[in-house]
Structures are given as C-alpha cells and as structure tokens.
C-alpha cells in the first residue's frame, strides 16, 4: 500500500472515442515512449470479452515497459487482466473490496472530485493515490465538477499520499497544478487526442524533469 514513487509524472488515460481498437496498443506504447509513467485503461463499453482482451494486451505492454496499468472502475477486470491496480470513483464498490480482491501491492486510486473530506477518508483506508478535479474545462467530461487549484494546496498540506490532478490539463496550464502540489497529471485528450502521441506525452513529461 502507498507507492509514492510509482505515482509521479504523466498519467495517460485511454478513451475509446479517441483511439481505434486496432491501434490501442500501439497508441498507448507511443504515450509510454513519450514519457507516460502510468497508464489507465478506461472503457465504458459493455462488451466484457473485448474489454478483457484489451486490458490483458495493455497489461503485457505496460509490464514490458515497467509502467503500471490501472483499470478504471472495474475491480474484477483489473484482477482478471493482472493489472497493477484499479481507479475507483464515488459510486464504485467499496475500497475494502478492491484491496481484498487485488492485494496489498495493488495500486488503488480514488476519485475525490472537489472534496478534501473524501480524500482524507480514502487516505485513512489505505488509498495509494487520490485524484482531484476537474481543474479546467475538460473535453472528455464537459459537465464534470470543477475543483479550485487551492484544493491541491490544502490536499498537499493534509495528506501524505500522492495527489493526482485531472481535467482539461495542457502543457501550458499544468505548471500551476504542479506548483500547487500535484504529483501526477492525469490526461486524456491532451495526449490521445493529439496528432503526434509521443510528442504530446513528451511535453507533459518534460515538466517533471
């Protein structure tokens, strides 16, 4: 539990609307080659066979590169794919279930939106990282709750667990979040919606050098 060294840098999140199925692995590999330090497989489709196949393929790829694969919202899929961990949200099964199913070494992240109280409770439960946002308007989730940058400062002061910022993050506005205490930047379209995936990832990764 609590893996601070594994929760720093560019955290690239997949989106089926941006990445064709047949190019998923090669696209994610470009993000890793550009410097992504964590990958999250996020797919809201209802085809369990497709999702398991994709998650297993990405997990093999991520292991080759020494990068953790986190599965979004699905503890069972994370377990079946052998992923490094899972990211759970407010409406997901209890954190305790995820820890029991995936084990003590799993990376378990929790969405805390704009609420420090949720983060404090998740940290007490043993979360490995806590995600806040959206900090900026997001093309992926336009109606997402907005979080103030001051929240990152408060979280950094109150928590000893790595803090992840998400939501409309670009290489231009990212320094504001890093200065406020973010350990990692979770990015969807800023990486996977760009014409050159590796170059886009490199721009974010350079902020952590």
Residue pairs with C-beta under 8 A, 6 or more apart in sequence:
1 99
1 104
1 126
1 128
2 126
2 128
2 160
2 161
3 107
3 128
4 161
4 162
4 183
6 37
6 38
6 68
6 107
6 128
7 38
7 107
7 109
7 128
7 129
7 162
7 164
7 183
7 184
8 37
8 162
8 183
8 184
8 208
9 35
9 36
9 37
9 38
9 184
9 185
9 205
9 208
10 31
10 34
10 35
10 36
10 37
10 38
10 184
10 185
10 187
10 191
10 201
10 204
10 205
10 208
11 36
11 37
11 38
11 39
11 40
11 164
11 184
11 185
11 186
11 187
12 28
12 31
12 32
12 36
12 38
12 39
12 40
12 186
12 187
12 188
12 191
12 192
12 201
13 39
13 40
13 42
13 72
13 186
13 187
13 188
13 192
14 24
14 28
14 39
14 40
14 41
14 42
14 43
14 58
14 188
14 192
15 42
15 140
15 188
15 189
15 192
15 193
16 43
16 44
16 45
18 188
18 189
18 192
18 193
19 27
19 28
19 192
21 50
21 54
24 54
24 57
24 58
25 57
25 58
25 61
27 192
27 197
28 39
28 58
28 61
28 62
29 61
29 65
30 197
30 198
30 201
31 39
31 191
31 192
31 197
31 198
31 200
31 201
32 39
32 61
32 62
32 65
32 67
32 201
33 198
33 201
34 191
34 197
34 198
34 199
34 200
34 201
34 202
34 205
35 201
35 202
35 204
35 205
35 206
36 67
36 191
36 201
36 204
36 205
37 67
37 184
37 205
38 67
38 68
38 70
38 184
39 58
39 62
39 67
39 68
39 69
39 70
40 69
40 70
40 71
40 72
40 87
40 186
41 54
41 55
41 58
41 69
41 70
41 71
41 72
41 81
41 83
42 72
42 73
42 188
43 51
43 54
43 72
45 51
48 77
51 74
51 77
52 77
52 80
52 81
55 69
55 71
55 77
55 78
55 80
55 81
55 83
56 80
56 81
56 82
58 69
58 81
59 69
59 81
59 82
59 83
59 84
62 68
62 69
62 84
63 69
68 83
68 84
68 85
68 107
69 81
69 83
69 84
69 85
70 78
70 83
70 84
70 85
70 86
70 87
70 107
70 109
71 77
71 78
71 81
71 83
71 85
71 86
71 87
72 86
72 87
73 86
73 87
73 88
73 89
73 92
74 86
75 86
75 88
75 92
75 93
75 97
75 98
75 101
75 102
76 101
77 83
78 85
78 86
78 102
78 106
79 101
79 102
84 106
84 107
85 102
85 106
85 107
85 108
85 109
85 128
86 98
86 102
86 106
86 107
86 108
86 109
87 108
87 109
87 110
87 111
87 131
88 95
88 98
88 108
88 109
88 110
88 111
89 110
89 111
90 111
90 113
90 118
92 98
95 108
95 110
95 122
95 125
95 126
95 127
96 125
98 106
98 108
99 106
99 108
99 125
99 126
102 108
106 128
107 128
107 129
108 126
108 127
108 128
109 127
109 128
109 129
109 130
109 131
109 164
110 118
110 119
110 122
110 127
110 129
110 130
110 131
111 131
112 118
112 119
112 122
112 130
112 131
112 132
112 155
113 132
113 133
113 145
113 147
114 132
114 145
114 146
114 147
114 148
114 151
116 151
116 154
116 155
116 158
119 130
119 132
119 155
119 158
119 159
119 161
120 158
120 159
122 130
123 130
123 159
123 160
123 161
127 161
128 161
128 162
129 161
129 162
129 163
129 164
129 183
129 184
130 155
130 159
130 161
130 162
130 163
130 164
131 163
131 164
131 165
131 166
131 186
132 147
132 151
132 152
132 155
132 163
132 164
132 165
132 166
133 144
133 147
133 165
133 166
133 167
133 186
134 141
134 144
134 145
134 146
134 147
134 166
134 167
134 168
135 146
135 147
135 148
135 149
135 152
135 165
135 166
135 167
135 168
135 169
135 173
135 177
136 167
136 168
136 169
136 170
136 173
137 167
137 168
138 144
138 166
138 167
138 168
138 188
138 189
139 168
139 189
139 193
140 188
140 189
141 167
144 167
146 167
147 167
149 176
149 177
149 180
150 180
152 163
152 165
152 177
152 180
152 181
152 182
153 180
153 181
155 163
155 181
156 163
156 180
156 181
157 181
162 183
162 184
163 181
163 182
163 183
163 184
164 182
164 183
164 184
164 185
164 186
165 177
165 182
165 184
165 185
165 186
166 185
166 186
166 187
169 177
169 185
169 186
169 187
169 190
169 204
170 190
171 190
171 203
171 204
171 206
171 207
174 185
174 204
174 207
175 207
177 185
178 185
178 207
178 208
185 204
185 207
187 204
190 200
190 204
191 197
191 200
191 201
191 204
194 200
